[in-house]
Amino acid sequence: MAVFFEAIPRDLMGQACALLAALTWAFALVLFKLSGKQIHPFSMNLFKNALATALLCLTLLVIGEGFGTLRDYPVEDIYILIISGFLGLALADTVLFYSLNLVGVSLFAIVDCSYSPIVLLVSWLLISEELAFFHYAGGGLILFGLFIATKHPPPPDRTRGQITVGILLGILSIALMAVGIVIAKPVLDVGGFPLFWATTIRLVAGTVALAAVTMASPQRRQLWSVFRPTAVWRYIVPASIFAGYLSMVFWVGGFKYTQATIAAILNQTSVIFAILLAVLILKEKLTPRKTIAVGLAVMGVVLVTLSESVERWLM
């Protein structure tokens, strides 16, 4: 198996990982939306992380990467991955579930387009990556698309104020996610940290943080009741496998094996997958306003992630 993967070009592996991350994430969003009608966001995130952690530990056992593997890497790298997991998998994903419950899958998919410009902005702030004109232009298109989305008529059970709050929470979750992955990028890329171990450490950090918060809550009995088998497991179990295990491994793999910009634009194809699945499965309406918002946001993503290519073409 290892020989087979080693034979695949590194960039091709990264691109395949990024695309698979988008597809599995889109499926997970739809399933989480169905779960969110009955489960608290804290509980959903804790369940997702715990199940994914168990699956990753089993994977490490199967592929034979024990704790001895970590001796080859600085302890500082592990600390960075722990912080990355706390930000991205404890804080960001919990806020994400609150947002998803308020705005629905198709509107959240539009919000998710802010991922690329936020990653670029965070990279500029933290690791001094330069921003070009088309980064700003693309970011502006995405913000305009989000503005149009906030004007979309709310569903019958939501007010316009709730939609606006949901969109703002979605942007906050993506910002936290971006900080988490940007600080981990040097560890994954330059440091060459093993993919499955990096993903496992991030998940363990997120799970422990969530477990500590829920145990300190007066509602801990209710929050932990998600681990008691019920009918809703038919949604949350596959959703957790798609989001916490498959999508997470593919997402980190995309950043590890190919350029961040290429991984970002392939990740954003989740917008198309999510909206199609929301229409087909959740029966969410694809209105003209929502279609225009998606179009503007996707155009912005293309400008942001392919800015260098666009500049060369114009010159």
C-alpha positions as CSV (number, residue, x, y, z in Angstrom):
1,M,0.0,0.0,0.0
2,A,2.8,2.4,0.9
3,V,4.6,1.7,-2.3
4,F,1.4,2.4,-4.3
5,F,1.0,5.9,-2.7
6,E,4.7,6.7,-3.1
7,A,4.3,6.1,-6.8
8,I,1.7,8.9,-7.1
9,P,3.1,12.3,-7.9
10,R,3.0,14.6,-4.8
11,D,1.0,17.4,-6.4
12,L,-1.6,14.9,-7.8
13,M,-1.9,13.3,-4.4
14,G,-2.5,16.8,-2.8
15,Q,-5.1,17.8,-5.5
16,A,-7.0,14.5,-5.1
17,C,-7.0,15.0,-1.3
18,A,-8.3,18.6,-1.6
19,L,-11.1,17.5,-3.9
20,L,-12.1,14.5,-1.8
21,A,-12.1,16.8,1.3
22,A,-14.6,19.1,-0.4
23,L,-16.9,16.2,-1.4
24,T,-16.9,14.5,2.0
25,W,-17.3,17.8,3.8
26,A,-20.4,18.6,1.7
27,F,-22.0,15.3,2.6
28,A,-21.1,15.9,6.2
29,L,-22.8,19.4,6.2
30,V,-26.1,17.9,5.0
31,L,-26.0,15.2,7.6
32,F,-25.0,17.6,10.4
33,K,-27.9,19.8,9.5
34,L,-30.3,16.9,9.9
35,S,-28.6,16.1,13.3
36,G,-28.6,19.7,14.4
37,K,-32.4,19.7,14.8
38,Q,-32.0,17.4,17.8
39,I,-28.4,17.8,19.1
40,H,-26.7,20.7,20.8
41,P,-23.7,22.1,18.8
42,F,-21.3,21.3,21.6
43,S,-22.5,17.7,21.7
44,M,-22.3,17.3,17.9
45,N,-18.7,18.6,17.9
46,L,-17.6,16.4,20.9
47,F,-19.2,13.3,19.3
48,K,-17.6,14.1,15.9
49,N,-14.1,14.6,17.4
50,A,-14.3,11.6,19.7
51,L,-15.4,9.2,16.9
52,A,-12.8,10.6,14.5
53,T,-10.1,10.3,17.1
54,A,-11.0,6.6,17.7
55,L,-10.9,5.9,14.0
56,L,-7.5,7.7,13.5
57,C,-6.0,5.8,16.5
58,L,-7.2,2.6,14.8
59,T,-5.6,3.8,11.5
60,L,-2.3,4.5,13.2
61,L,-2.4,1.0,14.6
62,V,-3.1,-0.6,11.2
63,I,-0.4,1.3,9.4
64,G,2.1,0.7,12.2
65,E,2.9,4.3,13.2
66,G,3.4,4.1,16.9
67,F,4.4,6.7,19.4
68,G,8.0,6.0,18.5
69,T,7.4,7.9,15.2
70,L,7.0,11.2,17.2
71,R,10.6,10.9,18.5
72,D,11.9,12.1,15.2
73,Y,10.1,15.5,15.5
74,P,10.6,18.5,17.8
75,V,8.2,18.8,20.7
76,E,7.5,22.3,19.6
77,D,5.8,20.9,16.5
78,I,3.5,18.9,18.7
79,Y,2.6,22.0,20.8
80,I,1.8,23.9,17.6
81,L,-0.5,21.1,16.4
82,I,-2.2,21.0,19.8
83,I,-2.9,24.8,19.5
84,S,-4.0,24.3,15.9
85,G,-6.5,21.6,17.0
86,F,-7.9,23.7,19.9
87,L,-8.6,26.6,17.5
88,G,-9.8,24.6,14.5
89,L,-11.6,21.6,16.1
90,A,-12.8,22.8,19.5
91,L,-13.6,26.5,18.9
92,A,-14.1,26.8,15.1
93,D,-16.3,23.7,14.6
94,T,-18.5,24.5,17.6
95,V,-19.2,28.0,16.2
96,L,-19.7,26.4,12.8
97,F,-22.5,24.2,14.1
98,Y,-24.3,27.2,15.6
99,S,-24.0,28.9,12.3
100,L,-25.2,25.9,10.3
101,N,-28.3,25.6,12.5
102,L,-29.2,29.2,11.9
103,V,-28.6,29.6,8.1
104,G,-28.8,26.1,6.6
105,V,-26.5,24.3,4.3
106,S,-26.8,26.3,1.1
107,L,-26.3,29.7,2.8
108,F,-23.4,28.4,4.8
109,A,-21.8,27.1,1.6
110,I,-21.7,30.7,0.4
111,V,-20.2,31.8,3.8
112,D,-17.6,29.1,3.3
113,C,-16.3,30.9,0.3
114,S,-14.7,33.4,2.7
115,Y,-12.2,30.7,3.6
116,S,-9.7,31.5,0.8
117,P,-9.3,35.2,1.4
118,I,-9.3,34.7,5.2
119,V,-6.5,32.1,4.8
120,L,-4.5,34.6,2.7
121,L,-5.2,37.4,5.2
122,V,-4.1,35.3,8.1
123,S,-1.0,34.2,6.2
124,W,-0.1,37.8,5.5
125,L,-0.5,38.7,9.2
126,L,1.3,35.6,10.7
127,I,3.9,34.5,8.1
128,S,4.2,37.7,6.0
129,E,2.9,36.4,2.7
130,E,2.3,39.2,0.2
131,L,-1.2,40.2,-1.0
132,A,-1.7,41.2,-4.6
133,F,-4.5,43.4,-6.2
134,F,-6.5,40.4,-7.2
135,H,-6.5,39.1,-3.7
136,Y,-8.3,42.3,-2.6
137,A,-10.6,42.2,-5.7
138,G,-11.5,38.5,-5.0
139,G,-12.1,39.2,-1.3
140,G,-14.4,42.1,-2.3
141,L,-16.5,39.9,-4.6
142,I,-16.9,37.3,-1.8
143,L,-17.9,40.0,0.7
144,F,-20.4,41.4,-1.9
145,G,-21.8,37.8,-2.3
146,L,-22.2,37.5,1.4
147,F,-24.0,40.8,1.6
148,I,-26.4,39.6,-1.0
149,A,-26.9,36.4,0.9
150,T,-27.9,38.3,4.1
151,K,-30.7,39.9,2.1
152,H,-32.1,36.6,1.1
153,P,-35.6,36.0,2.5
154,P,-35.2,33.9,5.7
155,P,-36.7,30.4,6.1
156,P,-40.1,30.3,7.8
157,D,-38.6,29.4,11.2
158,R,-35.8,32.0,11.0
159,T,-35.7,35.9,11.2
160,R,-33.4,38.0,9.1
161,G,-31.5,38.9,12.3
162,Q,-30.9,35.2,12.9
163,I,-29.6,34.8,9.3
164,T,-27.2,37.7,9.8
165,V,-25.9,36.4,13.1
166,G,-25.5,32.9,11.5
167,I,-23.4,34.4,8.7
168,L,-21.2,36.3,11.1
169,L,-20.7,33.2,13.2
170,G,-19.8,31.3,10.1
171,I,-17.2,33.8,9.2
172,L,-15.8,33.7,12.8
173,S,-15.6,29.9,12.6
174,I,-13.7,30.0,9.3
175,A,-11.3,32.7,10.7
176,L,-10.5,30.4,13.6
177,M,-10.1,27.5,11.2
178,A,-7.8,29.5,9.0
179,V,-5.5,30.6,12.0
180,G,-5.4,26.9,13.0
181,I,-4.2,25.6,9.7
182,V,-1.8,28.5,8.9
183,I,0.1,28.1,12.1
184,A,0.3,24.3,11.4
185,K,1.5,24.7,7.8
186,P,5.2,25.0,8.5
187,V,5.0,21.8,10.7
188,L,3.2,19.9,7.9
189,D,5.3,21.3,5.0
190,V,8.8,22.2,6.1
191,G,8.8,19.9,9.1
192,G,7.3,17.0,7.2
193,F,5.2,15.8,10.1
194,P,3.4,12.5,9.4
195,L,-0.1,13.2,8.0
196,F,-2.1,10.8,10.2
197,W,-0.2,11.7,13.4
198,A,-0.7,15.5,12.7
199,T,-4.4,14.9,12.2
200,T,-4.7,12.8,15.3
201,I,-2.9,15.3,17.5
202,R,-5.2,18.1,16.3
203,L,-8.3,16.0,17.0
204,V,-7.1,14.8,20.4
205,A,-6.5,18.5,21.4
206,G,-9.9,19.5,20.2
207,T,-11.7,16.6,21.9
208,V,-10.0,17.1,25.2
209,A,-10.8,20.8,25.2
210,L,-14.5,20.1,24.4
211,A,-14.7,17.4,27.0
212,A,-13.3,19.7,29.7
213,V,-15.8,22.4,28.8
214,T,-18.8,20.1,28.8
215,M,-17.8,18.4,32.0
216,A,-17.7,21.8,33.7
217,S,-21.1,22.7,32.4
218,P,-24.2,22.3,34.6
219,Q,-25.8,20.7,31.5
220,R,-23.1,18.0,31.2
221,R,-25.6,15.1,31.5
222,Q,-27.6,16.4,28.6
223,L,-24.5,17.3,26.5
224,W,-23.0,13.9,27.0
225,S,-26.3,12.1,26.2
226,V,-25.3,12.2,22.5
227,F,-23.1,9.1,23.2
228,R,-26.2,7.1,24.1
229,P,-27.4,5.3,20.9
230,T,-30.6,6.9,19.5
231,A,-32.3,7.2,16.2
232,V,-30.3,10.4,15.4
233,W,-27.2,8.3,15.2
234,R,-28.2,7.4,11.6
235,Y,-27.2,11.0,10.7
236,I,-24.5,11.9,13.2
237,V,-22.4,8.8,12.9
238,P,-21.8,9.0,9.1
239,A,-21.6,12.8,9.4
240,S,-18.8,12.4,12.0
241,I,-17.0,9.9,9.8
242,F,-17.2,12.1,6.8
243,A,-16.3,15.4,8.5
244,G,-14.0,14.3,11.4
245,Y,-12.1,11.5,9.8
246,L,-12.2,11.4,6.0
247,S,-12.6,15.1,5.3
248,M,-10.0,16.0,8.0
249,V,-7.4,13.6,6.7
250,F,-8.0,14.7,3.1
251,W,-8.0,18.4,4.1
252,V,-4.7,18.2,5.9
253,G,-3.3,16.0,3.1
254,G,-4.2,18.7,0.5
255,F,-2.2,21.3,2.5
256,K,0.7,18.9,3.0
257,Y,1.1,17.5,-0.5
258,T,0.3,20.5,-2.8
259,Q,0.5,24.3,-2.9
260,A,-1.9,26.0,-0.4
261,T,-3.6,28.0,-3.2
262,I,-4.3,24.9,-5.3
263,A,-5.6,23.1,-2.2
264,A,-7.8,26.1,-1.3
265,I,-9.6,26.4,-4.6
266,L,-10.2,22.6,-4.8
267,N,-11.5,22.8,-1.2
268,Q,-14.0,25.5,-2.3
269,T,-15.7,23.1,-4.7
270,S,-17.5,22.0,-1.6
271,V,-19.7,25.1,-2.3
272,I,-21.1,23.4,-5.4
273,F,-21.4,20.0,-3.8
274,A,-23.1,21.3,-0.7
275,I,-25.7,23.4,-2.5
276,L,-26.6,20.6,-4.9
277,L,-26.9,18.1,-2.0
278,A,-29.0,20.7,0.1
279,V,-31.4,21.1,-2.8
280,L,-31.6,17.3,-3.5
281,I,-31.7,16.0,0.1
282,L,-32.9,18.9,2.3
283,K,-35.1,20.4,-0.3
284,E,-33.6,23.9,0.3
285,K,-34.6,26.3,-2.5
286,L,-32.0,27.5,-5.0
287,T,-33.4,31.1,-5.5
288,P,-32.0,33.6,-8.0
289,R,-30.5,35.8,-5.2
290,K,-28.8,32.7,-3.8
291,T,-27.5,31.8,-7.2
292,I,-26.1,35.3,-7.8
293,A,-24.4,35.2,-4.4
294,V,-22.8,31.8,-5.1
295,G,-21.6,33.1,-8.5
296,L,-20.0,36.2,-7.0
297,A,-18.4,34.2,-4.2
298,V,-17.0,31.5,-6.5
299,M,-15.6,34.2,-8.9
300,G,-14.0,35.8,-5.8
301,V,-12.4,32.5,-4.8
302,V,-11.0,32.0,-8.3
303,L,-9.5,35.5,-8.3
304,V,-8.0,35.0,-4.8
305,T,-6.5,31.6,-5.4
306,L,-5.4,32.1,-9.0
307,S,-4.3,35.7,-8.7
308,E,-0.8,35.0,-10.1
309,S,-2.1,33.2,-13.1
310,V,-4.6,36.0,-13.8
311,E,-1.9,38.6,-13.6
312,R,0.4,36.7,-16.0
313,W,-2.5,36.3,-18.4
314,L,-3.4,40.0,-18.4
315,M,0.3,41.0,-18.9
